[in-house]
Each structure stands twice: as structure tokens, then as C-alpha cells.
């Protein structure tokens, strides 16, 4: 009788479309999307480097932020590979929230941080545009390393 009551082999919640496997599989992709959204915002709205007597504008964020976002994407995808089949989705939601917050701060710092202004023909250097993506990538790397090493099983 106990065999008739047992659940079928493929009916546990980890194989359900809306189970933990689906949610934990979605987290790395959503996290990468948040990184690139913040990167796009920084590239579009961060102040330019302005220098020289002609006050030439150089879109520094559009030049600098993309490679650092690519490195952060690699970190997230490597951390996402360590999922196990029965992962609880809550840590992955925290992972997505944390990395998204890091890159939101990168975008906000790049856009709103004060500039260094010097000279009679004011040269304006948006120093946060140079530092924020590097700091965001380092923070992402450390967080992904922590996430990957804290997993109970290696995928």
C-alpha cells in the first residue's frame, strides 16, 4: 500500500516549472541584465571629460565602463555554474539583489559624483567614472567568489 501512495518519480518540486531550480536558474541571467542596465545608464548619463581651450568632450564612461561590466558578467556566470539541482531560491534572490545593488551604486556614482575641475580653461575630470566600474567589478568578484565557495555542492 505504501508504494501506491508514493509520488511519481518526476513530481518533486525541484522539477516543477516554478520550483527552486527554475528560480535559481533565472538568477544569473537576471543579474547579468541588471549589470548591463546599470552600465548603459552610466554610459549614457555620466558627465564627459572636458579639457583644452576648445573644451573638447570625451565620453569617458562610454569608453571605460563596458570592459569592466564584461568582467563582472564573467564572474556572475561562473558563480551561476555552481548551482545544484535542489537549490533554495532565496540565496539566489539575495545574490541578484546584492549584485544589482552594487551596479546601481556604480551607475549612480558615475552619474552624480562631483568632478575635479582645474585650470583657467576648466578641465573637468569625472573621477568616479574611472573608479566606480573598477570598484564595482572587484566587489562583484568578491561576492561571486563567496557565493561559489559557500555552495554545499559543486555543479
N, C-alpha and C positions, 0 to 999 in steps of 0.2 A: 504494500500500500504506500509506503513512503516514497517509492520510486515514481508512482503516478502523480504525487503532489509536487515533485521536484520541478524546478523551472527548466525550460528547454535550454540547450547549450548556448544559443546566441541571444538570450534575452536579458542578460545582465545590463546594468545601467551604463557600463563603460562602452558598450557598442551602440547605444542609442544615439540618434542624430543629435539630441540636445543634452547628452551626458557630458561628464567631465572631459572625456577625450576630445570631443568636438570643441569645447571651450578652451582647453589648454592648447589645442592645435591652432586656434584662431589668434591667440595672444601674440605670438611673434610677428605675424603679419600685420596686426593692428598696431603693434609697437613700431614697426618699420614705417608704417603710414604716418604715425604721429611725428617721427623723426623728420621725415621728408616734408611734412606740412610746416613744421617749425623752420626748417631750412628754407623753404620757399618764402615764408613770411620775412625771415631775416634778409634774404637776398633782395627782396622787393622793396622793403621799407627801411632798411638800415641806412644811416647817412653815409654819404660818399666821402672819400678822402679828397680834400680840396687843397690845391697847392699852386704855387707860382704866381707871377704877376698877371697871368691871364685867368687865374682861378679855375684851372682845369679840374674837372670832376672825374675821379676814378671810382667805379663801383666796387669797392674793396670787398664787401660782403659777398657779392656775386662771384668774386674770384676765389675767396678763401673758404667759404663755408661748405661747399659741395664735397671736396675730398674728405673732410672730417666727418661729414654725415655718412659718406660711404664706408668709412672705417667703423663708425658706430653701428651701421647696418650689419656689417660682418660680425661684430660682437654679438648683436641680438640674435642673428641667425645661428651662430654657433651655440649660444645658450639655449636656443629653442630646440636644438637637436637632442638634448639630454632628457626630453620628456619620456615618461614611462606610460604604459598603456592605461594604468589606473590613476593617473594624476588627479589630484584635487584641483579644481579650477581656481580656488581662492588665491594661492600663491602666484599663479599666473596673472590674475587680475591685479594683484599688487605689483608685479613685475611691469605690466603695461602702464599702470598709473605712475609708478616711480620713474621709468624711463621717459614717459611722456612729460612728466613734470620737469625733469632735467632739461629736456629740449625746449619746453615752453620758457624756462628761465634763460636759456641760450638766446632764443628769439627776442625776448623782452629786453635782455641786457644789450643785445646788438642794436636794437632799435632805439631804446630810450636812455642808455647810459651817456653821460656827458662826454664831450670831445675835448681833446687837447688842442688849444688854439694858441698859436705863437706867430710872431713876426708882424711887420708893418703891413704886408700883404698877407692877411691872416691865413696861415696854413692850418687847416682843421683836420685832425687825425682822430678818427673814431676808434680808440684803442680797444674798446670792448668787442668790436667786430673782429679783431685779431685774436683776442684772448678767449672769448666766450666759447667758440666752437671747439677749441683745443680742450678747455676745461670740461665741456660737456661730453666730449669723446672719452676723456680719461675717466670721468665719473660713470659713464655708460659701461666702459670696460671693466671697472671695478665691480659694478653692480652685476654685470653679466657673469663675471668670474665667480662672485659669491653665489649667484643663483645656480650656476652649473656645478659648483663643488658641493652645494648643500643638498642636491637631489639624492634621495635614497638609493636609486638605481640608475645605472648609466644605460641610455637607449641604445 
